[in-house]
Amino acid sequence: MKKIFSFLFLLLLFSPASAQSEDVNDFIDDVLLIGGGFSDPAAQGAGYQASAGWFSSAIPLEKWEFRLSLYGNALFVPSGKKEFSLSNSDLKILQIDGAENAVLPTAFGGGSSITLSGEINLNGLVIPVNDFKAIEGIGRSYVPHAFLQAAVGVSAGTEITVRAMPKVTIDGVAASTYGMGVKHNLSQYFGYNYPEDFQFALGASYSKLTVGYAFDPTGAEGLILLDEIDVDANLFMAEVIGSKNWGLFEIFAAAGAMNSSFSYTFGGTGQVDLVNAQVDTLEDSIIQFKGDLGFNVHFDRFRLSVMGTVGEFFNANLGLHVRI
């Protein structure tokens, strides 16, 4: 990550934004191509994490009934999401040293010995780019986190939920999330519907995820120093939920779709806006689909829920709930 910041600074030092050469733009395209391959799986995984645990039953709370929940969550990373392939034919300025193709780590991957090199021609001045290293990931097969939820029943078979995860730091990455969800029972509109019958509901949620990565300042004192990258994500989810209760035991399943949008901002001192003007291509919006399957065990006012969310990733979720 620091290597990218160093080269972006070098380009800005020799080339104002109003007079960038074609080679400069091509080099930035190469950097962002590598950055996109590095960050895309993390963006995909964030959608599955943010969508998990919102609803574990189609049965809503009674009006003004409250429920507090504590969740433990773990996103499991498939091996295919830990690396991505890169070819020299994909690049404009940089080339892989000693090979035509290479496998580089994503944000979930580990370290790499792969380096890239190239030359930038800027108005007759040749700027060599040597030993551009692949970005190192966090080297994890799963990403854990915990969060709190509170739900309240309102009229017409509707339940409103709020979620909060205080800022936590894992492997130098600080993240926090907040959100709101709503669930509406559909079975109430069916004739001869009873609580012990199979229940259906619609659910929707919105999550706000912020991620910050701080690093040692890099650049030039008095001109520009970069020391942080912040990611801002808006995550929307809608799903249909079904559940069936047998006394103390209840099973549930859900199918849904997610839309996630991401924006990136660099922090530091000096002319940071010049750098932020180059990162627009990293901003993206993705649509994903997922399924939930799990069960609840009821103990009077308490409930234990176990849920698995499947799609491009697998997410495991364990919740403890108390009804007030």
FIVO-618087 format. One line per field, with one value per atom (N, C-alpha, C): residue number from 1; x, y, z. Coordinates in steps of 0.001 Angstrom, whole numbers. Layout:
BEGIN
n (NUM_...)
c1 (X_...)
c2 (Y_...)
c3 (Z_...)
end
This chain:
BEGIN
n (1_1_1_2_2_2_3_3_3_4_4_4_5_5_5_6_6_6_7_7_7_8_8_8_9_9_9_10_10_10_11_11_11_12_12_12_13_13_13_14_14_14_15_15_15_16_16_16_17_17_17_18_18_18_19_19_19_20_20_20_21_21_21_22_22_22_23_23_23_24_24_24_25_25_25_26_26_26_27_27_27_28_28_28_29_29_29_30_30_30_31_31_31_32_32_32_33_33_33_34_34_34_35_35_35_36_36_36_37_37_37_38_38_38_39_39_39_40_40_40_41_41_41_42_42_42_43_43_43_44_44_44_45_45_45_46_46_46_47_47_47_48_48_48_49_49_49_50_50_50_51_51_51_52_52_52_53_53_53_54_54_54_55_55_55_56_56_56_57_57_57_58_58_58_59_59_59_60_60_60_61_61_61_62_62_62_63_63_63_64_64_64_65_65_65_66_66_66_67_67_67_68_68_68_69_69_69_70_70_70_71_71_71_72_72_72_73_73_73_74_74_74_75_75_75_76_76_76_77_77_77_78_78_78_79_79_79_80_80_80_81_81_81_82_82_82_83_83_83_84_84_84_85_85_85_86_86_86_87_87_87_88_88_88_89_89_89_90_90_90_91_91_91_92_92_92_93_93_93_94_94_94_95_95_95_96_96_96_97_97_97_98_98_98_99_99_99_100_100_100_101_101_101_102_102_102_103_103_103_104_104_104_105_105_105_106_106_106_107_107_107_108_108_108_109_109_109_110_110_110_111_111_111_112_112_112_113_113_113_114_114_114_115_115_115_116_116_116_117_117_117_118_118_118_119_119_119_120_120_120_121_121_121_122_122_122_123_123_123_124_124_124_125_125_125_126_126_126_127_127_127_128_128_128_129_129_129_130_130_130_131_131_131_132_132_132_133_133_133_134_134_134_135_135_135_136_136_136_137_137_137_138_138_138_139_139_139_140_140_140_141_141_141_142_142_142_143_143_143_144_144_144_145_145_145_146_146_146_147_147_147_148_148_148_149_149_149_150_150_150_151_151_151_152_152_152_153_153_153_154_154_154_155_155_155_156_156_156_157_157_157_158_158_158_159_159_159_160_160_160_161_161_161_162_162_162_163_163_163_164_164_164_165_165_165_166_166_166_167_167_167_168_168_168_169_169_169_170_170_170_171_171_171_172_172_172_173_173_173_174_174_174_175_175_175_176_176_176_177_177_177_178_178_178_179_179_179_180_180_180_181_181_181_182_182_182_183_183_183_184_184_184_185_185_185_186_186_186_187_187_187_188_188_188_189_189_189_190_190_190_191_191_191_192_192_192_193_193_193_194_194_194_195_195_195_196_196_196_197_197_197_198_198_198_199_199_199_200_200_200_201_201_201_202_202_202_203_203_203_204_204_204_205_205_205_206_206_206_207_207_207_208_208_208_209_209_209_210_210_210_211_211_211_212_212_212_213_213_213_214_214_214_215_215_215_216_216_216_217_217_217_218_218_218_219_219_219_220_220_220_221_221_221_222_222_222_223_223_223_224_224_224_225_225_225_226_226_226_227_227_227_228_228_228_229_229_229_230_230_230_231_231_231_232_232_232_233_233_233_234_234_234_235_235_235_236_236_236_237_237_237_238_238_238_239_239_239_240_240_240_241_241_241_242_242_242_243_243_243_244_244_244_245_245_245_246_246_246_247_247_247_248_248_248_249_249_249_250_250_250_251_251_251_252_252_252_253_253_253_254_254_254_255_255_255_256_256_256_257_257_257_258_258_258_259_259_259_260_260_260_261_261_261_262_262_262_263_263_263_264_264_264_265_265_265_266_266_266_267_267_267_268_268_268_269_269_269_270_270_270_271_271_271_272_272_272_273_273_273_274_274_274_275_275_275_276_276_276_277_277_277_278_278_278_279_279_279_280_280_280_281_281_281_282_282_282_283_283_283_284_284_284_285_285_285_286_286_286_287_287_287_288_288_288_289_289_289_290_290_290_291_291_291_292_292_292_293_293_293_294_294_294_295_295_295_296_296_296_297_297_297_298_298_298_299_299_299_300_300_300_301_301_301_302_302_302_303_303_303_304_304_304_305_305_305_306_306_306_307_307_307_308_308_308_309_309_309_310_310_310_311_311_311_312_312_312_313_313_313_314_314_314_315_315_315_316_316_316_317_317_317_318_318_318_319_319_319_320_320_320_321_321_321_322_322_322_323_323_323_324_324_324)
c1 (834_0_868_1935_2804_3487_3810_4478_3608_2304_1384_1379_1329_1295_2573_3713_4985_5018_4531_4559_3535_2367_1394_1976_2692_3328_4367_5179_6205_5579_4475_3807_3256_2673_2108_3199_4363_5473_5966_6025_6551_5468_4199_3142_1889_1620_376_-817_-1953_-3138_-3581_-3283_-3719_-2840_-1690_-769_-183_-978_-489_-258_842_1116_302_274_-440_181_1521_2186_1786_1646_1239_-144_-1075_-2426_-2443_-1612_-1535_-975_11_575_-461_-1212_-2266_-3309_-3626_-4559_-4027_-2722_-2121_-2231_-1928_-1996_-3421_-4391_-5778_-6281_-5759_-6106_-5639_-4412_-3885_-4652_-4950_-5710_-7113_-7731_-9061_-9066_-8091_-7981_-7726_-6984_-6681_-7919_-8735_-9818_-11177_-11410_-12743_-13269_-12481_-13022_-13421_-12684_-13045_-14385_-14623_-15912_-17040_-16805_-17821_-18117_-17071_-17254_-17982_-17764_-18437_-19945_-20417_-21854_-22457_-21755_-22273_-22231_-21168_-21109_-22216_-22419_-23392_-24824_-25088_-26463_-26829_-25859_-26117_-26689_-27583_-28052_-29176_-29651_-30704_-32004_-32396_-33682_-33490_-34003_-33883_-35241_-36307_-37657_-38589_-39628_-40646_-41696_-41685_-42663_-42198_-43003_-42585_-42841_-42175_-42471_-43862_-44477_-45744_-45506_-46563_-46435_-45794_-44740_-43938_-43185_-43057_-42207_-40786_-39799_-38408_-37580_-36529_-35589_-34171_-33265_-31847_-31069_-30084_-29341_-27855_-27063_-25611_-25190_-24448_-24058_-22549_-22134_-20770_-20819_-19923_-20012_-18641_-18584_-17310_-17542_-16816_-16840_-15693_-16016_-14995_-14634_-13338_-12838_-12444_-13096_-12676_-11268_-10552_-9176_-9120_-10156_-10169_-10307_-10731_-10867_-9604_-8575_-7335_-6287_-6579_-5609_-6328_-5628_-6169_-5041_-5413_-4431_-4204_-2964_-2586_-1666_-1888_-1056_-455_684_1313_410_-419_-1313_-2406_-2638_-3631_-3076_-1753_-1072_-628_-454_-49_1400_1828_3190_3984_3422_4106_4117_5147_5239_5756_5278_5682_7128_7941_9351_9529_10142_10504_9383_8200_7070_6048_5220_4131_2847_2720_1524_1949_1098_1402_105_190_-926_-565_-1384_-1131_-2143_-1779_-2727_-3798_-4991_-6044_-5923_-6896_-6893_-6940_-7468_-7518_-6263_-5448_-4259_-3118_-1964_-805_212_1490_2563_2844_3736_4091_5475_6208_7529_7459_6248_6079_6397_7188_7465_7172_6955_6692_7609_7891_8751_8229_8718_8339_9011_8689_9241_8133_8183_7216_7931_7469_8030_7210_7825_7139_7849_7330_7914_9412_9781_11169_11980_11440_12128_11634_12566_12214_12335_11211_11185_11072_12137_12061_11198_10454_9676_10205_10937_11574_11040_10937_10579_9282_8271_6939_6367_6231_5832_4321_3900_2481_2027_788_250_-10_372_173_-1192_-1866_-3148_-2985_-4121_-4086_-3769_-3821_-3453_-4390_-5701_-6680_-7639_-8034_-9040_-10437_-10535_-11836_-11662_-12743_-12727_-13839_-13489_-14510_-14922_-16126_-16527_-17801_-18123_-19317_-20109_-21412_-22236_-23462_-24090_-25295_-26481_-27654_-28894_-29995_-30910_-32107_-33295_-34366_-35561_-36784_-37757_-39012_-40158_-41241_-42416_-43291_-43780_-44719_-46002_-46936_-48240_-48174_-49225_-49428_-48376_-47937_-47005_-45645_-45203_-43932_-42963_-41688_-40618_-39478_-38955_-37845_-36618_-35468_-34226_-33126_-32301_-31114_-29894_-28778_-27544_-26383_-25422_-24213_-23032_-21927_-20660_-19639_-19200_-18190_-16930_-16118_-14888_-13969_-13550_-12601_-11448_-10274_-9089_-8549_-8430_-7887_-6786_-5571_-4429_-4237_-4399_-4171_-5308_-6431_-7589_-8688_-9111_-10159_-11486_-12528_-13829_-14950_-16037_-17252_-18445_-19605_-20812_-22040_-22999_-24280_-25365_-26573_-27608_-28993_-29966_-31373_-32061_-32972_-33709_-35184_-36011_-37448_-37945_-38848_-39436_-40951_-41643_-43104_-43649_-44497_-45068_-46147_-46038_-47015_-48106_-47816_-48770_-50049_-49982_-51173_-52287_-51904_-52905_-53519_-52987_-53530_-54744_-55733_-56873_-56490_-57099_-56882_-55405_-54722_-53318_-53199_-52353_-52100_-50593_-50194_-48771_-47935_-48543_-47770_-47653_-48352_-48231_-46909_-46572_-45394_-45614_-44630_-44755_-43850_-44357_-43582_-43475_-42352_-42151_-41222_-41272_-40324_-39422_-38134_-37194_-36317_-35902_-34997_-34092_-32869_-31935_-30987_-30439_-29393_-28273_-27033_-25865_-24874_-24263_-23212_-21913_-20959_-19681_-18572_-17706_-16530_-15292_-14274_-13018_-11884_-10940_-9782_-8492_-7531_-6210_-5165_-4486_-3466_-2079_-1181_182_1149_2435_3443_3376_3474_3378_4399_3962_4839_4603_5666_5561_6708_6409_7431_6908_7682_7298_7085_5930_5646_4890_4857_4112_2917_3172_2089_2593_1839_2111_812_838_-317_-119_-1169_-1019_-2252_-3277_-4495_-5330_-6041_-7078_-8356_-9445_-10750_-11707_-12463_-13459_-14834_-15736_-17104_-18040_-18851_-19709_-21154_-22054_-23500_-24026_-24638_-25023_-26527_-27233_-28677_-28984_-30006_-30375_-31888_-32454_-33876_-34006_-34916_-35047_-36447_-36783_-38014_-37630_-38388_-38036_-39177_-38819_-39789_-39332_-40272_-39902_-41049_-40692_-41677_-41266_-42214_-41940_-42545_-41733_-42203_-41879_-42621_-42390_-41093_-40107_-38824_-37903_-38221_-37331_-38000_-37228_-37743_-36676_-37076_-36160_-36558_-35580_-35870_-34944_-35394_-34611_-34970_-34049_-34294_-33497_-33988_-33283_-33356_-32225_-32223_-31199_-31234_-30297_-29697_-28445_-27729_-27165_-27168_-26515_-25532_-24266_-23215_-22498_-22299_-21546_-20418_-19249_-18047_-17411_-16872_-16079_-14812_-13747_-12434_-11909_-11255_-10665_-9314_-8306_-7002_-6932_-6213_-6001_-4533_-4270_-2898_-2843_-1716_-1527_-1022_-1228_-796_-1871_-1448_-2363_-2951_-3662_-4241_-5332_-5989_-7058_-6558_-5285_-4737_-4729_-4481_-4494_-5921_-6816_-8198_-8883_-8405_-8984_-8675_-7700_-7288_-7936_-8693_-9156_-10618_-11229_-12642_-12936_-11991_-12258_-12337_-11856_-11983_-13386_-14126_-15471_-16398_-17230_-18011_-19308_-20233_-21489_-21700_-22003_-22151_-23462_-24044_-25254_-24910_-25345_-25048_-26321_-26309_-27435_-26947_-27838_-27437_-28632_-28333_-29350_-28971_-29954_-29745_-30462_-29851_-30470_-30020_-30985_-30603_-31729_-31501_-32512_-32407_-33514_-33592_-33954_-33411_-33810_-34328_-35579_-36238_-36193_-35851_-35875_-36598_-37924_-38708_-38435_-37851_-37586_-36298_-35535_-34250_-34353_-33463_-33431_-31997_-31593_-30279_-30492_-29813_-29955_-28616_-28679_-27509_-27874_-27020_-27341_-26105_-26328_-25300_-25791_-24962_-25276_-24367_-24963_-24177_-24362_-23308_-23266_-21847_-21242_-19829_-18929_-19422_-18742_-19677_-19110_-19914_-19716_-20823_-20779_-21522_-20883_-21498_-21868_-23047_-23574_-24207_-23841_-24375_-24918_-26201_-26808_-27483_-27406_-28108_-29085_-30375_-31420_-32203_-32628_-33489_-34649_-35877_-37079_-37481_-37781_-38107_-39564)
c2 (-1201_0_1250_1273_2436_2683_1598_1743_2516_2237_2957_4443_4767_6159_6882_6205_6816_7173_6273_6540_7597_7587_8642_10002_10066_11317_11736_10787_11088_11692_11111_11621_13028_13255_14572_15626_15239_16166_16673_15774_16131_16519_16274_16469_17033_18317_18886_18237_18222_17547_18125_19394_20029_19676_19021_18780_17380_16388_15031_14462_13713_13064_11787_11223_9967_8850_8834_7803_7895_9115_9287_8694_9020_8476_6960_6423_4978_4303_4942_4377_4345_5444_5474_4396_4178_3098_1745_1520_254_97_1179_1132_833_1475_1267_-112_-660_-2033_-3010_-2833_-3697_-3461_-2186_-1879_-2449_-2470_-3049_-4539_-5252_-6695_-7011_-6123_-6293_-6080_-5069_-4668_-5275_-5722_-6205_-7326_-8374_-9432_-8924_-7953_-7400_-6675_-5970_-5293_-6311_-7409_-8451_-9087_-9378_-9991_-9086_-7767_-6829_-6905_-7142_-7257_-8436_-9579_-10760_-10573_-9956_-9698_-8749_-7674_-6668_-7177_-8173_-8668_-9751_-10307_-11447_-11004_-11825_-11634_-10649_-10012_-9022_-9661_-10779_-11406_-12916_-13500_-14943_-15595_-14890_-15436_-14544_-15148_-14358_-13812_-14263_-13820_-12495_-11442_-10143_-10067_-9128_-8820_-8200_-8380_-7706_-6194_-5419_-3972_-3512_-2711_-2143_-3199_-4379_-5392_-5182_-5321_-5055_-6347_-6368_-7490_-6940_-7344_-6996_-8225_-8022_-9147_-8840_-9867_-9806_-10875_-10462_-11381_-11532_-12754_-13027_-13469_-12957_-13159_-13502_-14366_-14707_-14918_-14169_-14324_-15242_-16367_-17321_-17041_-16985_-16537_-17735_-17944_-19029_-18765_-19821_-19668_-18838_-18945_-18182_-16683_-16257_-14834_-14266_-15096_-14639_-14210_-14418_-14082_-13733_-13026_-12707_-12774_-13032_-13194_-11877_-11650_-10445_-10840_-10254_-10519_-9215_-9318_-8136_-7476_-8288_-7739_-6857_-6991_-6156_-4781_-4650_-3454_-2547_-1272_-289_153_426_889_-162_-647_-1652_-3004_-3803_-5175_-6045_-7271_-8196_-8608_-8525_-8874_-10375_-10776_-12166_-13093_-12573_-13447_-12674_-13433_-12837_-12764_-13688_-13758_-13965_-13534_-13711_-13771_-14373_-14411_-13527_-12518_-11549_-11716_-11339_-11461_-10384_-10737_-9758_-9240_-8445_-7933_-9055_-10237_-11377_-12226_-12040_-12859_-12408_-13034_-12695_-11882_-12204_-11497_-12067_-11414_-11853_-11332_-12109_-11680_-11095_-11000_-10476_-8982_-8560_-7149_-6779_-5482_-4969_-3779_-3523_-2410_-1763_-561_138_1488_2231_3561_4524_5720_6764_7881_8177_9265_10512_11503_12740_13902_14304_15433_15248_14044_13739_13274_13408_12923_11518_10558_9174_8912_8530_8233_6721_6076_4619_4234_3157_2573_1160_944_-347_-987_-2318_-3099_-2632_-2386_-2081_-3375_-3457_-4703_-4883_-6149_-6467_-6054_-5579_-5152_-6375_-6290_-7407_-7313_-8466_-8535_-8882_-9126_-9395_-10851_-11733_-13132_-13878_-13758_-14410_-15274_-16412_-17277_-16953_-16170_-15730_-14360_-13590_-12247_-12182_-12110_-12094_-10675_-10507_-9277_-9544_-8634_-8746_-7450_-7526_-6328_-6506_-5384_-5346_-4950_-5499_-5122_-4903_-4025_-3804_-3730_-4417_-4447_-4091_-3495_-3143_-3472_-4027_-4298_-3056_-2791_-1684_-2270_-1440_-1940_-2655_-3395_-4058_-5117_-5857_-6952_-6520_-5352_-4789_-4677_-4940_-4907_-4056_-3144_-2272_-2629_-2733_-3146_-2121_-1851_-1012_-1836_-1557_-2318_-1357_-1766_-965_-1881_-1617_-2279_-1189_-1043_-28_-277_753_628_-428_-1359_-2393_-2379_-2810_-2831_-4245_-4749_-6078_-5952_-6353_-6303_-4912_-3883_-2520_-1887_-2586_-2060_-1760_-502_-92_-23_-643_-680_-501_108_227_199_-195_-241_88_723_1046_797_495_235_159_47_-68_-1059_-1857_-2829_-2820_-3313_-3411_-4745_-5374_-6657_-6549_-7091_-7043_-8442_-8919_-10254_-10288_-11263_-11417_-12431_-13353_-14418_-13900_-12721_-12146_-11876_-11805_-11542_-12825_-13989_-15254_-15625_-16271_-16738_-17927_-18004_-19122_-19274_-18165_-18206_-18265_-19178_-19335_-19225_-18804_-18622_-19881_-21070_-22306_-22700_-21992_-22274_-21732_-22175_-21645_-20155_-19332_-17884_-17310_-16273_-15567_-14097_-13466_-12042_-11463_-10157_-9416_-8608_-8549_-7780_-6909_-5771_-4879_-4210_-3881_-3239_-2318_-1385_-482_-466_-622_-589_444_1148_2111_1562_1292_717_1708_1945_2789_1993_2100_1397_2392_2375_3260_2492_2812_2179_3291_3361_4384_3782_4607_4141_5288_4982_6014_7040_8329_9365_9142_9344_9204_10372_10912_12066_13020_14301_15330_16363_16632_17601_18970_19593_20909_20901_19753_19668_18736_17465_16511_15324_14958_13768_12970_11712_10831_9883_9711_8841_8006_8033_7273_7086_5960_5762_5362_6021_5754_5220_4191_3588_3825_4330_4599_3739_2896_1954_2109_2023_1992_649_-122_-1497_-1670_-2039_-2254_-3732_-4237_-5643_-5787_-6669_-7005_-8510_-9114_-10562_-11002_-12223_-12873_-13931_-14014_-14867_-15841_-17078_-18082_-18775_-19101_-19801_-20682_-21703_-22635_-22967_-22817_-23005_-24305_-25090_-26292_-26140_-25320_-25140_-24412_-25141_-24526_-24380_-25081_-25112_-24450_-23670_-22963_-22974_-23313_-23237_-22038_-21487_-20359_-20389_-19766_-19651_-18332_-17814_-16547_-16520_-15766_-15524_-14032_-13447_-11999_-11509_-10202_-9517_-8335_-8010_-6917_-5980_-4704_-3701_-2940_-2912_-2285_-1246_-47_993_1478_1769_2106_3374_4205_5361_5402_5968_5955_7388_7676_8991_8822_9515_9528_10686_10487_11530_11897_13065_13524_15033_15594_17037_17489_18750_19279_19107_18903_18846_17448_16985_15640_15535_16650_16610_16136_16385_15927_14409_13748_12286_11768_12369_11888_12030_12948_13110_11932_11092_9978_8641_8582_7287_6993_7777_7587_6198_5614_4315_3191_3419_2389_2347_3448_3506_2648_1877_875_581_-32_-518_-1934_-2861_-4260_-4814_-5759_-6468_-7922_-8475_-9863_-10536_-11857_-12646_-13599_-13915_-14781_-15541_-16598_-17362_-17553_-17550_-17791_-19070_-19806_-21003_-21124_-21372_-21477_-21956_-21875_-22303_-21473_-21445_-20795_-21829_-21642_-22420_-21429_-21600_-20649_-21149_-20225_-20503_-19346_-19450_-18383_-17064_-16067_-14773_-14771_-15849_-15901_-16751_-16458_-17204_-17272_-18437_-18629_-18893_-18133_-18326_-18710_-19603_-20033_-19888_-19208_-18908_-19058_-19587_-19602_-18827_-17953_-17187_-17666_-18062_-18649_-17832_-17827_-17146_-17271_-16167_-16206_-16429_-16086_-16321_-17110_-17683_-18289_-17466_-17084_-16292_-17035_-17233_-17895_-16851_-17038_-16042_-16731_-16286_-16829_-15666_-15758_-14661_-15099_-14239_-14439_-13286_-13605_-12595_-12665_-11532_-11472_-10542_-11012_-10257_-9481_-8209_-7342_-6911)
c3 (0_0_0_809_869_-465_-1184_-2479_-3451_-3445_-4326_-3971_-2672_-2264_-2689_-2575_-2942_-4420_-5266_-6706_-7095_-6454_-6722_-6358_-5259_-4867_-5892_-6357_-7345_-8603_-9038_-10240_-10010_-8851_-8570_-8447_-7961_-7792_-9139_-10127_-11442_-12442_-12102_-13088_-12449_-12551_-12035_-12699_-11993_-12509_-13839_-14106_-15339_-16529_-16294_-17404_-17353_-17035_-16947_-18342_-18496_-19771_-19887_-21109_-21323_-20505_-20392_-19586_-18120_-17611_-16215_-16001_-16900_-16782_-16914_-17830_-18000_-16752_-16116_-14898_-13779_-13649_-12637_-12917_-14211_-14568_-14104_-14268_-13817_-12311_-11593_-10124_-9657_-10306_-9900_-10314_-11424_-11804_-10733_-10269_-9197_-7907_-7615_-6407_-6442_-7643_-7760_-7528_-8102_-7865_-6409_-5735_-4318_-3442_-3759_-2855_-3182_-4427_-4811_-3915_-3604_-2735_-1353_-821_489_415_-685_-863_-966_-1691_-1809_-452_306_1619_2592_2479_3377_3220_1985_1768_2505_2514_3208_4720_5222_6652_7098_6332_6727_6653_5795_5628_6626_7324_8208_9549_10097_11459_11662_10608_10804_11299_10672_11012_11129_12217_12413_12661_12312_12417_11613_11042_10337_11296_12550_13543_14148_14088_14638_16139_16770_18162_18277_19454_19714_19821_19679_19724_21028_20910_21989_22799_22268_22885_22366_23267_22902_22955_22152_22192_22022_22905_22818_22375_21477_20906_20875_21157_21025_20034_18991_17924_17838_17544_17121_15673_14853_13411_12847_11856_11209_9722_8908_7452_7055_6411_5977_4518_4251_2954_2094_943_39_-486_-798_-1277_-2551_-3396_-4636_-4428_-3215_-2925_-2268_-2106_-1490_-2514_-3788_-4822_-6117_-6984_-8307_-9326_-10574_-11646_-12367_-12753_-13481_-14626_-15794_-16971_-17475_-18111_-18691_-19729_-20395_-21408_-20797_-19487_-18805_-18456_-18501_-18009_-19144_-18843_-19851_-19685_-18474_-18200_-17439_-16341_-15528_-16233_-15947_-16425_-15287_-15227_-14177_-14403_-13382_-13518_-13698_-14801_-15032_-15394_-15741_-16074_-16888_-17621_-18372_-17546_-16586_-15739_-14296_-13368_-11948_-11155_-9977_-9038_-7854_-7604_-6547_-5412_-4191_-3069_-3104_-2660_-2426_-994_-564_802_1832_1454_2374_2292_1253_1066_1956_1763_2570_1791_2005_1328_-48_-777_-2120_-2471_-3260_-3736_-5142_-5714_-7066_-7097_-8090_-8307_-9755_-10000_-11338_-11598_-12861_-13235_-14503_-14788_-16008_-16091_-17144_-17343_-17734_-17175_-17484_-18230_-19432_-20236_-20007_-19374_-19039_-19709_-20876_-21613_-21856_-22261_-22564_-21381_-20174_-18973_-18649_-18610_-18325_-16827_-16205_-14771_-14600_-14104_-13930_-12733_-12881_-11784_-11589_-10504_-10261_-8983_-9021_-7829_-7180_-8024_-7517_-6946_-5631_-4977_-4959_-5033_-4875_-3476_-3377_-2089_-1216_39_966_1641_1776_2466_3936_4606_6055_6360_5350_5556_6484_6241_7105_6300_6902_6292_6794_7849_8351_8998_9002_9584_10637_11937_12989_13370_13863_14524_15319_16220_17060_16974_17224_17188_18070_18397_19217_18354_18675_18004_19033_18699_19504_18560_18902_18056_18882_18200_18856_17913_18464_17665_17568_16377_16173_15607_15227_14803_13467_13141_11846_11546_12561_12339_11851_12275_11818_12985_12676_13679_13131_13953_13562_14389_13719_14359_14084_15090_14910_15330_14670_14892_15093_15935_16133_16404_15737_16039_16310_17564_17861_17050_16924_16134_16737_15923_16325_15334_15785_14937_14855_13626_13379_12347_12714_11801_11201_12031_11581_10824_10650_9943_10962_11067_12000_11264_11825_11155_12173_11724_12539_11596_12130_11306_12145_11496_12108_11068_11526_10537_11136_10241_10625_9702_10265_9480_9837_8929_9178_8642_9380_8988_9088_8071_8061_7785_8673_8549_7470_6550_5470_5789_6687_6984_7631_8221_8851_7837_6557_5528_4972_5403_4940_5801_5206_5977_6854_8031_8955_9324_9545_9939_11460_11951_13378_13639_14842_15140_14906_15092_14899_13431_12542_11117_10573_9375_8703_8449_8802_8719_7624_6948_5933_6307_5908_6162_5110_4967_4138_5057_4738_5536_4654_5178_4467_5494_5081_6004_5256_6007_5511_6537_6061_6941_6434_7358_7053_7623_6732_7134_6848_7838_7644_8021_7192_7410_7252_8177_8108_8248_7383_7452_7546_8695_8912_8692_8174_7880_8132_8129_8336_7208_7522_6482_5375_4152_3004_2059_1484_593_841_836_1043_2020_3054_4062_3419_3722_3189_1885_1166_-86_51_347_546_1351_2361_3164_3277_2850_2950_4114_4930_6101_6416_5529_5838_4580_4515_3510_4234_3895_4511_3458_3828_2948_3560_2756_3193_2351_3006_2281_2713_1735_1975_1481_2377_2092_2302_1224_1276_1066_1761_1646_1719_893_952_841_1613_1584_1979_1587_2017_3043_4134_5276_5535_5843_6242_7508_8400_9639_10110_10877_11440_12851_13774_15191_15694_16446_17142_18634_19309_20739_21011_21588_21926_20718_19647_18479_17282_16544_15371_14271_13064_11928_11070_10359_9478_8264_7214_5985_5318_4526_3837_2548_1591_337_54_-346_-517_-1512_-1738_-2631_-1890_-2250_-1602_-2653_-2338_-3171_-2300_-2706_-1912_-2762_-2231_-2920_-2011_-2628_-1872_-2430_-1539_-1940_-1085_-1648_-1016_-897_220_449_1138_606_1245_2222_3318_4302_4406_4966_5120_5187_4816_4815_3459_3163_1876_816_-425_-1562_-1750_-725_-760_-1823_-2133_-3132_-4485_-4806_-6082_-6166_-5042_-5020_-5091_-4309_-4284_-5638_-6461_-7795_-8706_-8325_-9176_-8798_-7704_-7210_-7535_-8429_-8746_-9293_-10041_-10661_-9640_-8414_-7380_-6789_-6915_-6363_-7213_-6547_-7279_-6553_-7290_-6733_-7240_-6338_-6722_-6185_-6932_-6527_-6295_-5175_-4817_-4304_-4348_-3861_-2782_-1845_-733_-195_574_1263_2714_3591_5029_5438_6336_6908_8348_9257_10655_11536_12828_13786_15058_15796_17108_18156_19336_20505_21548_21979_22878_24315_25239_26676_27357_27445_28063_27343_28021_27388_26557_26644_25941_24680_23744_22499_22005_21544_20932_19450_18595_17155_16537_15565_14795_13325_12570_11176_10297_9091_8061_6851_6310_5107_3992_2873_1785_503_-280_-1564_-2078_-2487_-2871_-1654_-490_779_1683_2751_3807_5065_5700_6916_8024_9161_10313_11352_11957_12878_14079_15282_16527_17347_17764_18476_19769_20781_22052_22218_22418_22427_23754_24224_25402_25091_25362_25101_26370_26196_27329_27243)
end
